[in-house]
Amino acid sequence: MSSASPQPEEAAAPAGSPSEFLKNIVGKRVKVRIGSGVDYHGLLTCLDGYMNVALEETEEWANGRKTAEYGDCFLRGNNVLYISALEEL
Amino acid sequence: MASTILPLELVDRCIGSPIWVLMKNEREFTGTLMGFDDYVNMVLKDVKEFAVTPEGITETDLGETLLNGNNIAMVRNESMLAVV
């Protein structure tokens, strides 16, 4: 199982699947946690099958404290532990 | 003689059930499995994240979450515990 290739596009993707989730979550406020445990809260501008993520109005939270703010933030997908919705989808 | 079952089929049977996901590191997640893909990236809802830190175990509540399959080591179906 290689992490180097993006998720395949499926014609009839099941409702709860990752590709469906990713379609629904663009434009929402999300929390992206990376492997080190640092969080990034921001507006999800776009993402791809590698879980590369672009955020706007981003806050960086480490050890429960806000450590930085970024207007635009790009996270490389190999670092991403999870992408979690901060608002109702 | 039991019929063979494929691992991804077993995960598919968990859709809709509460599950417990263990990562390769000192981190665990519980939640309801909404779906997954060929890489076992998982979509969970009503998620709790458990992380082991020097201070103890920290618990975090998350909304609907896409968990990267890269770090997943094991998945347990929590609803099966009631059978025993």
Backbone of each chain as nested JSON, in Angstrom:
{
  "chains": [
    {"id": "A", "residues": [
      {"number": 1, "name": "MET", "atoms": {"N": [0.859, -1.183, 0.0], "CA": [0.0, 0.0, 0.0], "C": [0.896, 1.234, 0.0]}},
      {"number": 2, "name": "SER", "atoms": {"N": [0.89, 1.979, -1.127], "CA": [1.814, 3.089, -1.266], "C": [1.153, 4.398, -0.906]}},
      {"number": 3, "name": "SER", "atoms": {"N": [1.852, 5.249, -0.195], "CA": [1.307, 6.563, 0.095], "C": [1.667, 7.538, -1.014]}},
      {"number": 4, "name": "ALA", "atoms": {"N": [2.407, 7.089, -2.02], "CA": [2.9, 7.994, -3.052], "C": [1.828, 8.342, -4.067]}},
      {"number": 5, "name": "SER", "atoms": {"N": [0.807, 7.515, -4.221], "CA": [-0.198, 7.836, -5.233], "C": [-1.485, 8.323, -4.6]}},
      {"number": 6, "name": "PRO", "atoms": {"N": [-2.224, 9.182, -5.298], "CA": [-3.461, 9.735, -4.734], "C": [-4.573, 8.69, -4.736]}},
      {"number": 7, "name": "GLN", "atoms": {"N": [-5.637, 8.952, -3.976], "CA": [-6.765, 8.022, -3.96], "C": [-7.381, 7.943, -5.338]}},
      {"number": 8, "name": "PRO", "atoms": {"N": [-7.784, 6.756, -5.8], "CA": [-8.392, 6.638, -7.132], "C": [-9.792, 7.237, -7.142]}},
      {"number": 9, "name": "GLU", "atoms": {"N": [-10.186, 7.851, -8.25], "CA": [-11.533, 8.384, -8.399], "C": [-12.467, 7.223, -8.681]}},
      {"number": 10, "name": "GLU", "atoms": {"N": [-13.596, 7.139, -7.973], "CA": [-14.54, 6.063, -8.241], "C": [-15.808, 6.634, -8.821]}},
      {"number": 11, "name": "ALA", "atoms": {"N": [-16.422, 5.908, -9.765], "CA": [-17.623, 6.398, -10.424], "C": [-18.767, 6.509, -9.427]}},
      {"number": 12, "name": "ALA", "atoms": {"N": [-18.974, 5.444, -8.624], "CA": [-20.08, 5.485, -7.657], "C": [-19.498, 5.32, -6.257]}},
      {"number": 13, "name": "ALA", "atoms": {"N": [-18.96, 6.376, -5.7], "CA": [-18.308, 6.298, -4.398], "C": [-19.359, 6.175, -3.305]}},
      {"number": 14, "name": "PRO", "atoms": {"N": [-19.113, 5.314, -2.329], "CA": [-20.041, 5.179, -1.195], "C": [-20.173, 6.507, -0.449]}},
      {"number": 15, "name": "ALA", "atoms": {"N": [-21.34, 6.726, 0.175], "CA": [-21.676, 8.035, 0.725], "C": [-20.688, 8.503, 1.778]}},
      {"number": 16, "name": "GLY", "atoms": {"N": [-20.202, 7.6, 2.647], "CA": [-19.366, 8.061, 3.749], "C": [-17.888, 8.061, 3.441]}},
      {"number": 17, "name": "SER", "atoms": {"N": [-17.515, 7.832, 2.191], "CA": [-16.111, 7.572, 1.877], "C": [-15.265, 8.836, 1.917]}},
      {"number": 18, "name": "PRO", "atoms": {"N": [-13.963, 8.667, 1.981], "CA": [-13.036, 9.802, 2.009], "C": [-13.238, 10.788, 0.861]}},
      {"number": 19, "name": "SER", "atoms": {"N": [-13.471, 10.324, -0.353], "CA": [-13.611, 11.27, -1.468], "C": [-14.868, 12.12, -1.307]}},
      {"number": 20, "name": "GLU", "atoms": {"N": [-15.937, 11.506, -0.78], "CA": [-17.16, 12.268, -0.492], "C": [-16.904, 13.309, 0.589]}},
      {"number": 21, "name": "PHE", "atoms": {"N": [-16.223, 12.879, 1.645], "CA": [-15.885, 13.771, 2.746], "C": [-15.103, 14.98, 2.243]}},
      {"number": 22, "name": "LEU", "atoms": {"N": [-14.148, 14.718, 1.369], "CA": [-13.303, 15.799, 0.87], "C": [-14.107, 16.774, 0.01]}},
      {"number": 23, "name": "LYS", "atoms": {"N": [-15.074, 16.285, -0.747], "CA": [-15.929, 17.177, -1.55], "C": [-16.75, 18.084, -0.644]}},
      {"number": 24, "name": "ASN", "atoms": {"N": [-17.242, 17.503, 0.476], "CA": [-18.141, 18.262, 1.348], "C": [-17.426, 19.255, 2.25]}},
      {"number": 25, "name": "ILE", "atoms": {"N": [-16.13, 19.057, 2.436], "CA": [-15.463, 19.826, 3.469], "C": [-14.77, 21.082, 2.942]}},
      {"number": 26, "name": "VAL", "atoms": {"N": [-14.655, 21.194, 1.623], "CA": [-13.999, 22.384, 1.07], "C": [-14.842, 23.606, 1.396]}},
      {"number": 27, "name": "GLY", "atoms": {"N": [-14.161, 24.673, 1.865], "CA": [-14.862, 25.894, 2.227], "C": [-15.263, 25.95, 3.684]}},
      {"number": 28, "name": "LYS", "atoms": {"N": [-15.096, 24.85, 4.401], "CA": [-15.462, 24.826, 5.827], "C": [-14.229, 25.088, 6.681]}},
      {"number": 29, "name": "ARG", "atoms": {"N": [-14.502, 25.426, 7.951], "CA": [-13.395, 25.562, 8.898], "C": [-12.991, 24.163, 9.378]}},
      {"number": 30, "name": "VAL", "atoms": {"N": [-11.712, 23.892, 9.309], "CA": [-11.228, 22.56, 9.675], "C": [-10.057, 22.661, 10.636]}},
      {"number": 31, "name": "LYS", "atoms": {"N": [-9.793, 21.534, 11.305], "CA": [-8.575, 21.399, 12.086], "C": [-7.752, 20.324, 11.396]}},
      {"number": 32, "name": "VAL", "atoms": {"N": [-6.548, 20.657, 11.03], "CA": [-5.652, 19.683, 10.428], "C": [-4.545, 19.41, 11.432]}},
      {"number": 33, "name": "ARG", "atoms": {"N": [-4.422, 18.157, 11.863], "CA": [-3.344, 17.823, 12.78], "C": [-2.267, 17.114, 11.992]}},
      {"number": 34, "name": "ILE", "atoms": {"N": [-1.036, 17.505, 12.229], "CA": [0.064, 16.841, 11.549], "C": [0.741, 15.864, 12.515]}},
      {"number": 35, "name": "GLY", "atoms": {"N": [1.666, 15.06, 11.999], "CA": [2.242, 13.967, 12.766], "C": [2.862, 14.368, 14.085]}},
      {"number": 36, "name": "SER", "atoms": {"N": [3.396, 15.576, 14.165], "CA": [4.046, 16.035, 15.399], "C": [3.033, 16.406, 16.471]}},
      {"number": 37, "name": "GLY", "atoms": {"N": [1.757, 16.473, 16.109], "CA": [0.726, 16.842, 17.077], "C": [0.347, 18.308, 17.012]}},
      {"number": 38, "name": "VAL", "atoms": {"N": [0.981, 19.076, 16.133], "CA": [0.639, 20.498, 15.965], "C": [-0.635, 20.611, 15.137]}},
      {"number": 39, "name": "ASP", "atoms": {"N": [-1.526, 21.523, 15.539], "CA": [-2.794, 21.713, 14.842], "C": [-2.8, 22.972, 14.007]}},
      {"number": 40, "name": "TYR", "atoms": {"N": [-3.544, 22.933, 12.922], "CA": [-3.774, 24.127, 12.12], "C": [-5.277, 24.282, 11.92]}},
      {"number": 41, "name": "HIS", "atoms": {"N": [-5.82, 25.383, 12.466], "CA": [-7.251, 25.662, 12.293], "C": [-7.384, 26.691, 11.204]}},
      {"number": 42, "name": "GLY", "atoms": {"N": [-8.214, 26.409, 10.203], "CA": [-8.373, 27.407, 9.15], "C": [-9.494, 27.044, 8.218]}},
      {"number": 43, "name": "LEU", "atoms": {"N": [-9.706, 27.949, 7.235], "CA": [-10.737, 27.736, 6.227], "C": [-10.127, 26.899, 5.11]}},
      {"number": 44, "name": "LEU", "atoms": {"N": [-10.706, 25.758, 4.827], "CA": [-10.127, 24.862, 3.832], "C": [-10.389, 25.392, 2.427]}},
      {"number": 45, "name": "THR", "atoms": {"N": [-9.338, 25.855, 1.782], "CA": [-9.468, 26.395, 0.433], "C": [-9.529, 25.253, -0.575]}},
      {"number": 46, "name": "CYS", "atoms": {"N": [-8.558, 24.343, -0.492], "CA": [-8.565, 23.2, -1.382], "C": [-7.629, 22.119, -0.863]}},
      {"number": 47, "name": "LEU", "atoms": {"N": [-7.796, 20.934, -1.427], "CA": [-6.923, 19.829, -1.079], "C": [-6.921, 18.845, -2.227]}},
      {"number": 48, "name": "ASP", "atoms": {"N": [-5.998, 17.88, -2.173], "CA": [-5.928, 16.905, -3.26], "C": [-5.843, 15.495, -2.706]}},
      {"number": 49, "name": "GLY", "atoms": {"N": [-5.675, 14.542, -3.599], "CA": [-5.666, 13.136, -3.201], "C": [-4.471, 12.738, -2.362]}},
      {"number": 50, "name": "TYR", "atoms": {"N": [-3.467, 13.571, -2.338], "CA": [-2.308, 13.31, -1.486], "C": [-2.515, 13.848, -0.078]}},
      {"number": 51, "name": "MET", "atoms": {"N": [-3.7, 14.452, 0.172], "CA": [-3.979, 15.156, 1.422], "C": [-3.137, 16.399, 1.593]}},
      {"number": 52, "name": "ASN", "atoms": {"N": [-2.555, 16.924, 0.485], "CA": [-1.991, 18.271, 0.54], "C": [-3.162, 19.207, 0.805]}},
      {"number": 53, "name": "VAL", "atoms": {"N": [-2.964, 20.207, 1.638], "CA": [-4.054, 21.068, 2.095], "C": [-3.67, 22.526, 1.966]}},
      {"number": 54, "name": "ALA", "atoms": {"N": [-4.586, 23.357, 1.486], "CA": [-4.387, 24.803, 1.492], "C": [-5.436, 25.427, 2.395]}},
      {"number": 55, "name": "LEU", "atoms": {"N": [-4.988, 26.237, 3.36], "CA": [-5.884, 26.862, 4.318], "C": [-5.771, 28.374, 4.256]}},
      {"number": 56, "name": "GLU", "atoms": {"N": [-6.844, 29.063, 4.618], "CA": [-6.816, 30.518, 4.782], "C": [-7.162, 30.839, 6.226]}},
      {"number": 57, "name": "GLU", "atoms": {"N": [-6.74, 32.037, 6.667], "CA": [-7.034, 32.503, 8.038], "C": [-6.669, 31.418, 9.048]}},
      {"number": 58, "name": "THR", "atoms": {"N": [-5.408, 31.022, 9.003], "CA": [-4.959, 29.845, 9.756], "C": [-4.376, 30.217, 11.108]}},
      {"number": 59, "name": "GLU", "atoms": {"N": [-4.703, 29.379, 12.113], "CA": [-4.075, 29.5, 13.424], "C": [-3.297, 28.23, 13.679]}},
      {"number": 60, "name": "GLU", "atoms": {"N": [-2.08, 28.387, 14.153], "CA": [-1.262, 27.235, 14.501], "C": [-1.337, 27.042, 16.005]}},
      {"number": 61, "name": "TRP", "atoms": {"N": [-1.708, 25.833, 16.438], "CA": [-1.836, 25.539, 17.86], "C": [-0.878, 24.412, 18.221]}},
      {"number": 62, "name": "ALA", "atoms": {"N": [0.008, 24.665, 19.176], "CA": [0.926, 23.641, 19.653], "C": [0.837, 23.588, 21.17]}},
      {"number": 63, "name": "ASN", "atoms": {"N": [0.751, 22.361, 21.727], "CA": [0.615, 22.189, 23.179], "C": [-0.544, 23.01, 23.745]}},
      {"number": 64, "name": "GLY", "atoms": {"N": [-1.632, 23.081, 23.013], "CA": [-2.805, 23.787, 23.522], "C": [-2.696, 25.293, 23.498]}},
      {"number": 65, "name": "ARG", "atoms": {"N": [-1.644, 25.83, 22.867], "CA": [-1.492, 27.282, 22.811], "C": [-1.346, 27.709, 21.354]}},
      {"number": 66, "name": "LYS", "atoms": {"N": [-1.898, 28.921, 21.069], "CA": [-1.759, 29.428, 19.708], "C": [-0.341, 29.947, 19.52]}},
      {"number": 67, "name": "THR", "atoms": {"N": [0.351, 29.435, 18.537], "CA": [1.745, 29.815, 18.347], "C": [1.974, 30.695, 17.125]}},
      {"number": 68, "name": "ALA", "atoms": {"N": [1.022, 30.687, 16.18], "CA": [1.225, 31.521, 14.999], "C": [-0.103, 31.734, 14.278]}},
      {"number": 69, "name": "GLU", "atoms": {"N": [-0.109, 32.763, 13.437], "CA": [-1.253, 32.976, 12.555], "C": [-0.726, 33.175, 11.136]}},
      {"number": 70, "name": "TYR", "atoms": {"N": [-1.405, 32.573, 10.179], "CA": [-0.978, 32.695, 8.791], "C": [-2.165, 33.095, 7.934]}},
      {"number": 71, "name": "GLY", "atoms": {"N": [-1.915, 33.99, 6.957], "CA": [-2.979, 34.328, 6.022], "C": [-3.286, 33.161, 5.112]}},
      {"number": 72, "name": "ASP", "atoms": {"N": [-2.234, 32.573, 4.558], "CA": [-2.382, 31.387, 3.726], "C": [-1.42, 30.331, 4.227]}},
      {"number": 73, "name": "CYS", "atoms": {"N": [-1.874, 29.105, 4.185], "CA": [-1.054, 28.027, 4.715], "C": [-1.154, 26.819, 3.792]}},
      {"number": 74, "name": "PHE", "atoms": {"N": [-0.015, 26.261, 3.436], "CA": [0.016, 25.025, 2.645], "C": [0.661, 23.927, 3.475]}},
      {"number": 75, "name": "LEU", "atoms": {"N": [-0.063, 22.801, 3.588], "CA": [0.471, 21.669, 4.34], "C": [0.699, 20.506, 3.4]}},
      {"number": 76, "name": "ARG", "atoms": {"N": [1.887, 19.947, 3.42], "CA": [2.189, 18.811, 2.558], "C": [1.514, 17.573, 3.111]}},
      {"number": 77, "name": "GLY", "atoms": {"N": [0.83, 16.842, 2.252], "CA": [-0.047, 15.764, 2.672], "C": [0.592, 14.632, 3.44]}},
      {"number": 78, "name": "ASN", "atoms": {"N": [1.869, 14.375, 3.205], "CA": [2.504, 13.242, 3.889], "C": [2.594, 13.462, 5.389]}},
      {"number": 79, "name": "ASN", "atoms": {"N": [2.476, 14.72, 5.829], "CA": [2.555, 15.03, 7.255], "C": [1.209, 14.935, 7.962]}},
      {"number": 80, "name": "VAL", "atoms": {"N": [0.118, 14.919, 7.172], "CA": [-1.208, 15.07, 7.768], "C": [-1.635, 13.805, 8.506]}},
      {"number": 81, "name": "LEU", "atoms": {"N": [-2.01, 13.978, 9.777], "CA": [-2.536, 12.864, 10.572], "C": [-4.046, 12.761, 10.37]}},
      {"number": 82, "name": "TYR", "atoms": {"N": [-4.745, 13.903, 10.52], "CA": [-6.167, 13.91, 10.214], "C": [-6.646, 15.286, 9.818]}},
      {"number": 83, "name": "ILE", "atoms": {"N": [-7.807, 15.296, 9.149], "CA": [-8.502, 16.534, 8.817], "C": [-9.872, 16.431, 9.472]}},
      {"number": 84, "name": "SER", "atoms": {"N": [-10.163, 17.364, 10.365], "CA": [-11.389, 17.267, 11.142], "C": [-12.237, 18.523, 10.965]}},
      {"number": 85, "name": "ALA", "atoms": {"N": [-13.541, 18.335, 10.766], "CA": [-14.424, 19.483, 10.566], "C": [-14.675, 20.197, 11.884]}},
      {"number": 86, "name": "LEU", "atoms": {"N": [-14.555, 21.517, 11.875], "CA": [-14.843, 22.309, 13.065], "C": [-16.278, 22.822, 13.039]}},
      {"number": 87, "name": "GLU", "atoms": {"N": [-16.955, 22.62, 11.924], "CA": [-18.356, 23.005, 11.855], "C": [-19.142, 21.865, 11.228]}},
      {"number": 88, "name": "GLU", "atoms": {"N": [-20.476, 21.957, 11.328], "CA": [-21.351, 20.919, 10.771], "C": [-21.203, 20.847, 9.259]}},
      {"number": 89, "name": "LEU", "atoms": {"N": [-21.101, 19.638, 8.748], "CA": [-21.054, 19.463, 7.302], "C": [-22.475, 19.264, 6.778]}}
    ]},
    {"id": "B", "residues": [
      {"number": 1, "name": "MET", "atoms": {"N": [-15.627, -25.766, 8.17], "CA": [-14.46, -24.956, 7.798], "C": [-14.933, -23.552, 7.452]}},
      {"number": 2, "name": "ALA", "atoms": {"N": [-14.341, -22.532, 8.088], "CA": [-14.792, -21.159, 7.894], "C": [-14.416, -20.677, 6.492]}},
      {"number": 3, "name": "SER", "atoms": {"N": [-15.32, -19.925, 5.869], "CA": [-15.008, -19.365, 4.555], "C": [-14.02, -18.231, 4.73]}},
      {"number": 4, "name": "THR", "atoms": {"N": [-13.185, -18.018, 3.72], "CA": [-12.172, -16.968, 3.845], "C": [-12.836, -15.609, 3.75]}},
      {"number": 5, "name": "ILE", "atoms": {"N": [-12.311, -14.661, 4.492], "CA": [-12.81, -13.296, 4.434], "C": [-11.635, -12.357, 4.237]}},
      {"number": 6, "name": "LEU", "atoms": {"N": [-11.819, -11.418, 3.327], "CA": [-10.761, -10.478, 3.034], "C": [-10.724, -9.363, 4.086]}},
      {"number": 7, "name": "PRO", "atoms": {"N": [-9.556, -8.869, 4.416], "CA": [-9.432, -7.815, 5.439], "C": [-10.313, -6.6, 5.171]}},
      {"number": 8, "name": "LEU", "atoms": {"N": [-10.341, -6.13, 3.905], "CA": [-11.131, -4.934, 3.621], "C": [-12.625, -5.215, 3.752]}},
      {"number": 9, "name": "GLU", "atoms": {"N": [-12.983, -6.472, 3.568], "CA": [-14.383, -6.858, 3.756], "C": [-14.757, -6.75, 5.228]}},
      {"number": 10, "name": "LEU", "atoms": {"N": [-13.8, -7.135, 6.07], "CA": [-14.003, -7.054, 7.512], "C": [-14.19, -5.598, 7.941]}},
      {"number": 11, "name": "VAL", "atoms": {"N": [-13.388, -4.705, 7.365], "CA": [-13.52, -3.28, 7.684], "C": [-14.868, -2.772, 7.176]}},
      {"number": 12, "name": "ASP", "atoms": {"N": [-15.269, -3.252, 6.003], "CA": [-16.545, -2.823, 5.426], "C": [-17.713, -3.192, 6.324]}},
      {"number": 13, "name": "ARG", "atoms": {"N": [-17.594, -4.334, 7.023], "CA": [-18.66, -4.756, 7.921], "C": [-18.795, -3.83, 9.12]}},
      {"number": 14, "name": "CYS", "atoms": {"N": [-17.75, -3.064, 9.382], "CA": [-17.756, -2.15, 10.528], "C": [-18.428, -0.821, 10.227]}},
      {"number": 15, "name": "ILE", "atoms": {"N": [-18.743, -0.576, 8.954], "CA": [-19.351, 0.716, 8.619], "C": [-20.663, 0.869, 9.376]}},
      {"number": 16, "name": "GLY", "atoms": {"N": [-20.806, 1.994, 10.052], "CA": [-21.991, 2.243, 10.848], "C": [-21.806, 1.881, 12.303]}},
      {"number": 17, "name": "SER", "atoms": {"N": [-20.761, 1.112, 12.62], "CA": [-20.519, 0.695, 14.008], "C": [-19.494, 1.597, 14.677]}},
      {"number": 18, "name": "PRO", "atoms": {"N": [-19.543, 1.644, 16.021], "CA": [-18.459, 2.322, 16.734], "C": [-17.2, 1.469, 16.653]}},
      {"number": 19, "name": "ILE", "atoms": {"N": [-16.091, 2.102, 16.348], "CA": [-14.833, 1.369, 16.253], "C": [-13.742, 2.056, 17.061]}},
      {"number": 20, "name": "TRP", "atoms": {"N": [-12.676, 1.327, 17.233], "CA": [-11.529, 1.796, 17.997], "C": [-10.318, 1.628, 17.107]}},
      {"number": 21, "name": "VAL", "atoms": {"N": [-9.657, 2.734, 16.779], "CA": [-8.521, 2.705, 15.871], "C": [-7.24, 2.947, 16.643]}},
      {"number": 22, "name": "LEU", "atoms": {"N": [-6.258, 2.048, 16.493], "CA": [-4.966, 2.241, 17.131], "C": [-3.95, 2.62, 16.068]}},
      {"number": 23, "name": "MET", "atoms": {"N": [-3.172, 3.653, 16.36], "CA": [-2.163, 4.108, 15.415], "C": [-0.838, 3.421, 15.727]}},
      {"number": 24, "name": "LYS", "atoms": {"N": [0.135, 3.633, 14.868], "CA": [1.461, 3.061, 15.079], "C": [2.157, 3.708, 16.273]}},
      {"number": 25, "name": "ASN", "atoms": {"N": [1.787, 4.95, 16.575], "CA": [2.373, 5.645, 17.724], "C": [1.4, 5.615, 18.906]}},
      {"number": 26, "name": "GLU", "atoms": {"N": [1.684, 6.373, 19.946], "CA": [0.878, 6.341, 21.178], "C": [-0.383, 7.195, 21.023]}},
      {"number": 27, "name": "ARG", "atoms": {"N": [-1.231, 6.778, 20.07], "CA": [-2.433, 7.571, 19.821], "C": [-3.564, 6.65, 19.409]}},
      {"number": 28, "name": "GLU", "atoms": {"N": [-4.78, 6.941, 19.864], "CA": [-5.933, 6.117, 19.516], "C": [-7.132, 6.994, 19.205]}},
      {"number": 29, "name": "PHE", "atoms": {"N": [-8.046, 6.461, 18.433], "CA": [-9.261, 7.183, 18.095], "C": [-10.45, 6.259, 18.271]}},
      {"number": 30, "name": "THR", "atoms": {"N": [-11.555, 6.796, 18.792], "CA": [-12.802, 6.044, 18.775], "C": [-13.817, 6.883, 18.013]}},
      {"number": 31, "name": "GLY", "atoms": {"N": [-14.758, 6.203, 17.378], "CA": [-15.771, 6.927, 16.635], "C": [-16.578, 5.976, 15.806]}},
      {"number": 32, "name": "THR", "atoms": {"N": [-17.579, 6.498, 15.108], "CA": [-18.416, 5.681, 14.241], "C": [-17.835, 5.722, 12.842]}},
      {"number": 33, "name": "LEU", "atoms": {"N": [-17.661, 4.549, 12.248], "CA": [-17.062, 4.48, 10.919], "C": [-18.095, 4.84, 9.854]}},
      {"number": 34, "name": "MET", "atoms": {"N": [-17.802, 5.919, 9.109], "CA": [-18.708, 6.335, 8.035], "C": [-18.285, 5.722, 6.702]}},
      {"number": 35, "name": "GLY", "atoms": {"N": [-16.968, 5.543, 6.505], "CA": [-16.487, 4.984, 5.248], "C": [-14.974, 4.932, 5.225]}},
      {"number": 36, "name": "PHE", "atoms": {"N": [-14.451, 4.269, 4.203], "CA": [-13.006, 4.167, 4.064], "C": [-12.692, 3.941, 2.592]}},
      {"number": 37, "name": "ASP", "atoms": {"N": [-11.388, 3.949, 2.265], "CA": [-11.008, 3.7, 0.876], "C": [-9.948, 2.598, 0.812]}},
      {"number": 38, "name": "ASP", "atoms": {"N": [-9.398, 2.398, -0.368], "CA": [-8.433, 1.304, -0.574], "C": [-7.185, 1.441, 0.294]}},
      {"number": 39, "name": "TYR", "atoms": {"N": [-6.854, 2.663, 0.682], "CA": [-5.677, 2.886, 1.517], "C": [-6.033, 2.833, 2.995]}},
      {"number": 40, "name": "VAL", "atoms": {"N": [-7.317, 2.5, 3.286], "CA": [-7.845, 2.506, 4.659], "C": [-7.654, 3.872, 5.313]}},
      {"number": 41, "name": "ASN", "atoms": {"N": [-7.732, 4.955, 4.52], "CA": [-8.028, 6.252, 5.108], "C": [-9.47, 6.116, 5.591]}},
      {"number": 42, "name": "MET", "atoms": {"N": [-9.795, 6.646, 6.786], "CA": [-11.125, 6.397, 7.333], "C": [-11.856, 7.688, 7.633]}},
      {"number": 43, "name": "VAL", "atoms": {"N": [-13.147, 7.719, 7.335], "CA": [-13.982, 8.837, 7.751], "C": [-14.741, 8.4, 8.996]}},
      {"number": 44, "name": "LEU", "atoms": {"N": [-14.549, 9.145, 10.086], "CA": [-15.204, 8.826, 11.348], "C": [-16.038, 10.011, 11.795]}},
      {"number": 45, "name": "LYS", "atoms": {"N": [-17.088, 9.743, 12.571], "CA": [-17.806, 10.847, 13.19], "C": [-17.943, 10.596, 14.682]}},
      {"number": 46, "name": "ASP", "atoms": {"N": [-18.245, 11.662, 15.416], "CA": [-18.322, 11.618, 16.89], "C": [-17.041, 11.025, 17.435]}},
      {"number": 47, "name": "VAL", "atoms": {"N": [-15.969, 11.656, 17.076], "CA": [-14.633, 11.101, 17.296], "C": [-14.056, 11.562, 18.633]}},
      {"number": 48, "name": "LYS", "atoms": {"N": [-13.375, 10.658, 19.304], "CA": [-12.553, 11.022, 20.455], "C": [-11.132, 10.609, 20.139]}},
      {"number": 49, "name": "GLU", "atoms": {"N": [-10.21, 11.534, 20.382], "CA": [-8.804, 11.244, 20.161], "C": [-8.12, 11.074, 21.509]}},
      {"number": 50, "name": "PHE", "atoms": {"N": [-7.366, 10.005, 21.666], "CA": [-6.628, 9.751, 22.907], "C": [-5.141, 9.759, 22.601]}},
      {"number": 51, "name": "ALA", "atoms": {"N": [-4.414, 10.662, 23.259], "CA": [-2.978, 10.756, 23.043], "C": [-2.259, 10.59, 24.369]}},
      {"number": 52, "name": "VAL", "atoms": {"N": [-1.206, 9.774, 24.372], "CA": [-0.423, 9.562, 25.589], "C": [0.662, 10.626, 25.667]}},
      {"number": 53, "name": "THR", "atoms": {"N": [0.635, 11.41, 26.734], "CA": [1.625, 12.471, 26.924], "C": [2.296, 12.26, 28.275]}},
      {"number": 54, "name": "PRO", "atoms": {"N": [3.389, 12.964, 28.541], "CA": [4.03, 12.841, 29.861], "C": [3.071, 13.14, 31.009]}},
      {"number": 55, "name": "GLU", "atoms": {"N": [2.07, 14.013, 30.763], "CA": [1.119, 14.376, 31.828], "C": [0.034, 13.315, 32.011]}},
      {"number": 56, "name": "GLY", "atoms": {"N": [-0.098, 12.419, 31.052], "CA": [-1.182, 11.435, 31.143], "C": [-1.846, 11.277, 29.799]}},
      {"number": 57, "name": "ILE", "atoms": {"N": [-3.081, 10.795, 29.785], "CA": [-3.772, 10.598, 28.516], "C": [-4.682, 11.801, 28.248]}},
      {"number": 58, "name": "THR", "atoms": {"N": [-4.444, 12.481, 27.13], "CA": [-5.296, 13.623, 26.782], "C": [-6.386, 13.155, 25.828]}},
      {"number": 59, "name": "GLU", "atoms": {"N": [-7.604, 13.629, 26.102], "CA": [-8.745, 13.237, 25.289], "C": [-9.267, 14.471, 24.565]}},
      {"number": 60, "name": "THR", "atoms": {"N": [-9.53, 14.352, 23.279], "CA": [-10.035, 15.477, 22.498], "C": [-11.265, 15.022, 21.736]}},
      {"number": 61, "name": "ASP", "atoms": {"N": [-12.291, 15.861, 21.688], "CA": [-13.473, 15.548, 20.89], "C": [-13.354, 16.209, 19.533]}},
      {"number": 62, "name": "LEU", "atoms": {"N": [-13.668, 15.452, 18.488], "CA": [-13.582, 15.987, 17.137], "C": [-14.907, 15.753, 16.439]}},
      {"number": 63, "name": "GLY", "atoms": {"N": [-15.177, 16.55, 15.403], "CA": [-16.374, 16.346, 14.592], "C": [-16.109, 15.272, 13.563]}},
      {"number": 64, "name": "GLU", "atoms": {"N": [-16.664, 15.46, 12.373], "CA": [-16.44, 14.472, 11.338], "C": [-14.991, 14.59, 10.856]}},
      {"number": 65, "name": "THR", "atoms": {"N": [-14.301, 13.466, 10.819], "CA": [-12.849, 13.485, 10.633], "C": [-12.395, 12.497, 9.576]}},
      {"number": 66, "name": "LEU", "atoms": {"N": [-11.453, 12.901, 8.756], "CA": [-10.773, 12.003, 7.829], "C": [-9.43, 11.651, 8.436]}},
      {"number": 67, "name": "LEU", "atoms": {"N": [-9.263, 10.379, 8.763], "CA": [-8.05, 9.909, 9.422], "C": [-7.138, 9.291, 8.378]}},
      {"number": 68, "name": "ASN", "atoms": {"N": [-5.894, 9.774, 8.326], "CA": [-4.928, 9.311, 7.345], "C": [-4.534, 7.864, 7.625]}},
      {"number": 69, "name": "GLY", "atoms": {"N": [-4.73, 6.996, 6.633], "CA": [-4.483, 5.573, 6.809], "C": [-3.029, 5.188, 7.012]}},
      {"number": 70, "name": "ASN", "atoms": {"N": [-2.13, 6.128, 6.678], "CA": [-0.687, 5.886, 6.79], "C": [-0.233, 5.388, 8.15]}},
      {"number": 71, "name": "ASN", "atoms": {"N": [-0.869, 5.895, 9.201], "CA": [-0.396, 5.608, 10.554], "C": [-1.283, 4.619, 11.301]}},
      {"number": 72, "name": "ILE", "atoms": {"N": [-2.316, 4.105, 10.621], "CA": [-3.236, 3.183, 11.296], "C": [-2.602, 1.806, 11.421]}},
      {"number": 73, "name": "ALA", "atoms": {"N": [-2.645, 1.244, 12.635], "CA": [-2.094, -0.086, 12.868], "C": [-3.191, -1.127, 13.031]}},
      {"number": 74, "name": "MET", "atoms": {"N": [-4.252, -0.782, 13.768], "CA": [-5.266, -1.777, 14.074], "C": [-6.639, -1.125, 14.24]}},
      {"number": 75, "name": "VAL", "atoms": {"N": [-7.672, -1.89, 13.863], "CA": [-9.032, -1.41, 14.006], "C": [-9.843, -2.458, 14.76]}},
      {"number": 76, "name": "ARG", "atoms": {"N": [-10.572, -2.033, 15.817], "CA": [-11.437, -2.948, 16.553], "C": [-12.88, -2.502, 16.402]}},
      {"number": 77, "name": "ASN", "atoms": {"N": [-13.776, -3.456, 16.273], "CA": [-15.193, -3.139, 16.248], "C": [-15.708, -3.135, 17.678]}},
      {"number": 78, "name": "GLU", "atoms": {"N": [-16.073, -1.968, 18.177], "CA": [-16.451, -1.826, 19.577], "C": [-17.785, -2.487, 19.898]}},
      {"number": 79, "name": "SER", "atoms": {"N": [-18.673, -2.611, 18.921], "CA": [-19.989, -3.157, 19.191], "C": [-19.921, -4.65, 19.47]}},
      {"number": 80, "name": "MET", "atoms": {"N": [-18.828, -5.3, 19.1], "CA": [-18.711, -6.745, 19.297], "C": [-18.498, -7.093, 20.772]}},
      {"number": 81, "name": "LEU", "atoms": {"N": [-18.056, -6.125, 21.548], "CA": [-17.774, -6.418, 22.952], "C": [-19.032, -6.854, 23.687]}},
      {"number": 82, "name": "ALA", "atoms": {"N": [-20.191, -6.421, 23.2], "CA": [-21.442, -6.74, 23.882], "C": [-21.806, -8.207, 23.708]}},
      {"number": 83, "name": "VAL", "atoms": {"N": [-21.283, -8.875, 22.673], "CA": [-21.635, -10.258, 22.373], "C": [-21.195, -11.195, 23.488]}},
      {"number": 84, "name": "VAL", "atoms": {"N": [-19.976, -11.016, 23.992], "CA": [-19.416, -11.874, 25.058], "C": [-20.182, -11.645, 26.35]}}
    ]}
  ]
}
